[in-house]
Amino acid sequence: MGISRARLDYLLNRYRTGQASQEELQELGVLLQEDWDQIDPRQPADHINWRQMLEAIKQKDRREAPVRGLNRSGWLRVAAAVLLLTGAGTVAYLYKKRPVKHTVAYKTHTQPIVPGGNKAVLTLSGGRQIILDSTASDTVLTEGADVVANANGSLAYSRSTVTDTGVVYNTLSTPRGGQYRLTLPDGTKVWLNAASSIEYPTAFKGKDRTVTVTGETYFEVAKSARQPFIVRYGNMAVTVLGTSFNVNAYPDETGIRTSLIEGSVRVSRGDNTTLLTPGQQAIVDTGQAIRVARMSNPALVIAWKNGYFSFEKADIPTVMRQLARWYNFDVVYENGAVPTDAFWGDLKRDANLSDIFAVLAKSGIHFTIDGNKVTVLNKH
């Protein structure tokens, strides 16, 4: 039978949000099994992790119970292939080597750790700081030549008349547990992930448009042939005319990654320069060398901007670093032992941490929470 795209999108949305009934899940499983060849995994709906979901649902025993976990023989066992936490709308596909039974332990006095939200600090040229969050009312002020407006988790600089005053710089910073959106005076849109910052002029007056960032940022650059857009981070720079790309420059990650979604960019470090095409990622981990890799799924890189954690064969430290930044907690490993499990899947960023941990616990990874400290337990 041929897939009705409208029906498929409807079922996938019900699946992603945790609202699908057992009958709808069964229908989705049947559709995906019988029309496997018609699915284009390069076009995921709402960033559903197609590869893992389709592989799971394609199994023979999925037709009868699409939400049941799987066990496969061999060196890699699959557990809790598709888990839905309907209350939080959390979707995950978790793969592990060996099933281990534990219980999730929480300190009784610990308050729930809630997800992050729209919050940032705007530092003006004179050092004055303005707290921006979802509870603040709209703020309008004059800084240099431009008007700044804050509303609904976004900050926008208008194209007002430019004066002859010198270049005025502002800095927008997000804490751990914060995110924010920024529209620069040239119309370029910037998304800041948790624990990130961007320094920028309030008017682009020179031969280029240069900003400096830390942490993780996503750009949709307004085109201007006469003013290239330059993003600096550490001793690296990305130069573009108009494009969409993601920069991950967290100091606790294994390397600095520049991921091109659309257009073209030039990535430079010292005397080394490379050009990227869409779907490519420039990686710098040690030394000055720039390594270029093809991304298997670019949607994974920008999932955070769209409200998801998205993992593909991610190890526990990778998962925990992302969670710690967004939920603002510190991570320790029991006796210094780090589990070696790998994970695939999508988790909604608006879920409570307890719901996230309940998903991870299904695959044998367990935790204790004491105040703001999360301990990843050993497997016994």
C-alpha positions in Angstrom: 0.0 0.0 0.0 1.2 3.6 -0.7 1.8 5.9 2.2 -0.4 9.0 2.5 2.1 11.7 3.5 -0.6 13.6 5.4 -1.5 10.5 7.4 2.1 9.6 8.0 2.9 13.1 9.3 -0.1 12.9 11.5 0.9 9.6 13.0 4.5 10.7 13.4 3.4 13.8 15.3 1.2 11.8 17.5 4.1 9.4 18.1 6.6 12.2 18.9 4.3 14.0 21.3 3.3 10.8 23.1 -0.4 11.1 22.2 -0.6 8.1 19.9 -3.1 5.4 20.9 -2.1 1.7 20.7 -4.1 1.4 17.5 -2.2 4.4 15.9 1.1 3.0 16.9 0.2 -0.3 15.3 -0.9 1.5 12.1 2.4 3.4 12.1 4.4 0.2 12.5 2.5 -1.4 9.6 2.9 1.6 7.3 6.6 1.8 7.9 7.1 -1.9 7.4 5.1 -2.3 4.2 6.3 0.9 2.6 9.9 0.9 3.8 11.3 1.8 0.4 9.1 4.9 0.0 10.5 6.5 3.2 13.1 9.2 2.6 15.2 9.2 5.9 16.9 12.5 4.8 13.6 14.3 5.4 12.7 13.6 9.0 9.4 15.0 10.3 9.9 17.2 13.3 13.4 15.8 13.7 12.1 12.3 14.4 15.1 9.9 14.5 14.1 7.9 11.4 17.0 5.5 11.2 16.6 4.2 14.7 12.8 4.2 14.8 12.5 2.5 11.4 15.0 -0.2 12.3 13.2 -0.9 15.5 9.7 -0.9 14.0 10.8 -3.0 11.1 11.5 -6.0 13.4 8.9 -8.8 12.9 7.6 -8.6 16.4 6.9 -4.9 16.2 3.7 -5.5 14.2 1.9 -6.7 17.3 3.3 -4.4 19.9 5.1 -1.4 18.5 6.0 -0.1 22.0 7.5 -3.3 23.4 11.3 -3.5 23.9 13.5 -5.8 21.8 16.1 -8.3 22.7 18.5 -9.5 19.9 21.3 -12.0 20.3 24.9 -11.2 19.5 27.4 -8.8 21.0 25.0 -5.9 20.8 21.7 -6.2 22.6 18.9 -3.7 22.0 16.8 -2.8 25.0 13.8 -0.4 25.3 13.9 0.2 21.5 11.1 2.8 21.6 10.0 4.4 24.8 7.3 7.0 25.2 6.8 9.1 28.3 3.4 10.4 27.5 3.3 12.9 30.4 6.4 14.7 29.2 6.1 13.9 25.5 9.6 12.4 25.6 10.7 10.1 22.8 13.9 8.0 22.9 15.4 5.1 21.2 18.1 3.6 23.5 20.6 1.0 22.6 22.9 -0.8 25.1 25.3 -3.7 25.3 23.9 -5.7 28.3 20.7 -5.3 30.2 21.3 -4.5 33.8 18.6 -4.3 36.5 18.8 -1.3 38.9 16.4 1.1 40.5 16.7 4.9 40.1 17.6 6.4 43.4 16.8 9.9 44.4 17.5 11.7 47.7 14.2 12.4 49.4 15.1 16.0 50.2 16.1 16.8 46.6 13.9 19.3 44.7 13.1 18.2 41.1 15.5 19.5 38.6 13.5 21.3 35.9 14.6 22.1 32.3 16.1 25.3 31.3 14.3 28.2 29.6 14.6 31.5 27.9 17.0 33.6 30.0 20.1 35.6 29.3 22.1 38.7 30.5 22.6 41.6 28.1 25.7 43.6 28.9 25.7 47.1 27.5 28.7 49.1 26.3 29.0 50.9 29.7 28.9 47.7 31.7 25.3 47.9 32.7 23.6 44.5 32.8 20.0 43.7 32.0 18.4 40.4 33.0 16.3 38.9 30.3 14.0 36.0 31.0 10.5 34.8 30.2 9.0 36.8 33.1 10.4 40.1 32.0 8.3 42.6 30.3 9.4 44.1 26.9 12.4 46.3 27.3 13.1 49.2 24.9 16.3 51.2 25.2 18.8 53.2 23.1 22.3 51.7 22.8 24.5 53.4 20.3 22.3 54.0 17.3 19.9 51.1 17.6 16.8 50.2 19.6 16.8 47.0 21.5 13.5 45.1 22.1 13.2 42.0 24.3 10.1 39.8 24.0 9.3 36.1 24.1 12.9 34.9 24.5 14.3 37.1 21.8 16.4 40.2 21.5 16.1 42.3 18.3 18.2 45.3 17.1 16.3 47.6 14.6 17.8 49.3 11.6 17.5 52.8 13.0 19.5 55.8 11.7 23.2 55.4 12.2 25.0 58.3 13.9 28.6 59.3 13.7 29.4 57.9 17.2 32.1 55.2 17.5 31.4 51.5 17.4 29.3 50.3 20.4 29.5 46.7 21.5 27.0 44.7 23.5 27.3 41.1 24.8 24.5 38.6 25.2 25.2 35.7 27.5 23.2 32.7 28.6 23.8 30.8 31.8 23.7 27.0 32.2 20.0 26.3 31.9 19.4 29.2 29.5 18.9 29.8 25.8 18.1 32.9 23.8 17.5 34.3 20.3 19.1 37.4 18.8 18.4 39.4 15.7 21.4 41.6 14.8 21.1 45.0 13.1 21.7 43.5 9.7 18.9 41.0 10.1 21.1 38.0 10.9 19.4 35.6 13.3 21.4 33.9 16.1 20.4 31.2 18.5 22.4 30.8 21.7 22.5 27.4 23.5 23.1 27.2 27.3 26.4 28.6 28.7 27.1 30.6 25.6 27.8 34.2 24.6 28.1 36.5 21.6 29.7 40.0 21.5 28.6 42.2 18.6 28.4 45.8 17.5 25.0 47.5 17.6 25.6 48.7 14.0 27.8 47.2 11.3 29.7 50.2 9.9 33.0 48.7 8.6 34.0 46.5 5.7 32.8 43.4 7.4 30.4 42.2 10.1 32.4 40.6 12.9 31.1 38.9 16.1 32.8 36.8 18.8 31.2 33.8 20.4 31.7 31.2 23.0 29.8 27.9 23.7 27.3 26.9 21.0 25.5 29.2 18.5 23.5 28.7 15.4 23.5 31.4 12.7 21.2 32.3 9.8 23.3 35.0 8.2 21.7 37.9 6.2 23.3 38.1 2.8 25.5 41.1 2.0 28.1 40.8 -0.7 29.9 44.0 0.4 30.1 43.0 4.0 31.2 39.4 4.7 30.0 38.0 8.1 32.8 36.8 10.3 32.3 34.7 13.5 35.4 34.4 15.8 35.8 31.9 18.5 39.2 31.4 20.2 41.8 31.5 17.5 39.4 30.3 14.8 37.1 32.2 12.4 34.2 31.5 10.0 33.7 33.8 7.1 30.4 33.8 5.1 28.3 36.0 2.8 25.0 34.4 3.7 24.3 31.0 5.1 23.2 28.8 8.0 25.7 27.1 10.2 26.3 25.9 13.8 29.4 26.5 15.9 30.1 24.3 19.0 33.1 25.7 20.9 32.4 24.5 24.4 35.8 24.1 26.3 34.7 20.8 27.8 34.0 19.1 24.4 36.6 17.0 22.6 37.0 19.5 19.8 35.6 22.6 18.1 33.0 21.8 15.5 31.7 24.1 12.7 28.7 22.5 10.9 27.4 23.9 7.7 23.7 23.5 7.0 23.2 25.7 4.0 25.4 27.9 1.8 29.2 27.9 2.0 31.7 29.1 4.6 35.5 29.4 5.0 36.9 28.1 8.3 40.3 29.4 9.4 42.7 28.6 12.1 46.1 30.3 12.0 47.4 29.7 8.4 45.1 26.8 7.8 41.9 27.4 5.8 39.2 25.1 4.4 36.0 25.6 2.6 32.9 23.7 3.6 29.9 22.7 1.6 26.4 21.9 3.0 26.5 18.7 5.2 30.2 19.1 6.0 31.7 19.7 9.4 35.1 21.2 10.3 36.6 19.7 13.4 39.6 20.9 15.3 40.7 18.9 18.3 44.5 19.1 18.7 47.1 21.3 17.0 46.2 23.7 14.1 44.9 21.1 11.7 41.3 21.4 10.5 39.7 18.0 9.7 36.6 17.9 7.5 34.0 15.3 7.9 30.6 14.5 6.3 27.7 14.7 8.8 25.5 11.6 8.6 22.5 13.6 9.8 22.8 17.4 10.0 19.5 17.6 11.9 21.3 16.1 14.9 23.6 19.1 15.1 20.8 21.7 15.3 18.3 19.6 17.3 18.9 21.8 20.4 17.7 24.8 18.4 14.4 23.0 17.7 13.8 21.9 21.3 15.4 18.4 21.3 18.4 16.5 22.5 19.3 14.2 19.6 21.9 11.5 19.9 23.4 9.0 17.5 25.8 6.5 19.0 26.6 9.0 21.8 28.5 7.9 24.8 27.5 8.6 28.4 29.8 11.6 28.9 28.5 13.3 25.7 24.9 12.7 26.9 25.6 14.0 30.4 27.5 17.1 29.2 24.5 18.2 27.2 22.0 17.5 30.0 24.2 19.2 32.6 24.3 22.4 30.6 20.6 22.6 30.1 19.4 21.4 33.5 22.3 23.2 35.3 23.7 20.3 37.4 27.2 18.9 38.1 28.1 15.4 37.1 30.3 12.9 38.9 30.8 9.2 38.2 30.7 6.7 41.0 34.3 5.6 41.8 35.4 7.4 38.6 33.9 4.6 36.5 32.3 5.8 33.3 29.7 3.4 31.6 30.5 2.5 28.1 26.9 2.4 26.7 26.0 4.2 23.5 22.7 5.9 22.8 20.6 6.8 19.9 17.5 8.9 20.1 15.6 12.1 20.7 14.6 13.7 24.0 12.5 16.8 24.4 14.3 19.6 26.2 11.2 20.7 28.0 10.9 17.4 29.9 11.8 17.3 33.6 15.1 15.7 34.4 13.4 12.9 36.3 11.6 11.9 33.1 14.8 11.9 31.2 16.5 9.7 33.8 13.5 7.4 33.8 14.2 6.8 30.0 17.9 6.3 30.6 17.2 3.9 33.5 15.3 1.6 31.1 18.6 0.9 29.4 20.5 0.3 32.7 22.0 3.7 33.4 21.1 4.9 36.8 21.7 7.9 39.0 21.4 9.5 42.4 20.5 13.2 42.7 21.7 15.2 45.7 20.9 18.8 45.5 22.6 20.0 42.3 24.9 17.0 42.0 24.1 14.0 39.8 26.1 10.8 40.3 26.1 8.2 37.5 26.2 4.9 39.3 28.4 1.9 38.6 26.8 -1.2 37.1 27.0 -4.2 39.5 
